[in-house]
Amino acid sequence: MSEKVKSVNGGIGFPGLLTVLFIGLKLCKVIDWSWWWVLSPLWITFGISLIILIIVGIIAALDD
C-alpha cells in the first residue's frame, strides 16, 4: 500500500531570488535604482526565453 510519491519542486530560481533581493533593497532605500533595473532579472529571463522560442520556431519551420 505504500507508494512512493514522486514530486518535482521547481523552486523560485536564481532570477526570482535576485528580483526579490532587488525589490527588498529598493523598498528599504538601500539602492536608488529605477524600477526597470530592479525588475530587470525578470525582463532578461523573459527576453532570453522569447529569443530561444523564436529560434526553435524558425528551425522547426525550416525543417518542413
N, C-alpha and C positions, 0 to 999 in steps of 0.2 A: 503494500500500500504506500510505502514511502517513495515518492517520486522526486527526483532532483529537478528543481525549477531553475532553468537557465535564464538569467536576467542580464540584460545589456544596459549598462549605465554609460550614457554618452557624456554626461557632465557638462560643465559650463565652458570649458576650453580656455586656452590662453587669451584669445582676443576678448572673450567675455570678462575674464578676470581683470584684464588690463583696462577695459571700459569701466568696470565697477570701481577700480582704483582711481582712475582719472576723474570720475564723477565725484567720488568722495573727496579727493583733493580740491576739486573746483568748489564744491559746496562748503568746505572748511576754509576756503580762501587761501590755500597754500599755493596754488597756481593761479595765474591770471590769464588763462587761455580762453579763446573763443570756444563756443560750444561745438563748432565744426571740428576743432582739433581734439576736444575732449571725446567726441564720439567717433573719431577717425578710425579706431580699430574695427568698428562695425562696418563703416563705409568701405574700408580697404578690403576686409574679408568678403563683403558682398561683391565688390568690383572684381576681385580675383576669381570668385566663383562664377560670375557672369561671363568673364572672358573665357574661362575653361569651357563653359557650356556652349558658347558661340563657336569655339574651335572644334569641339566634338560634333556640333551640328553641321559645320562646314565639311568635316571629314566624312560624316555619315552621308551627306548629300552628294559628295564626290564619288562615293563608293557605289552609288546606284547606277 
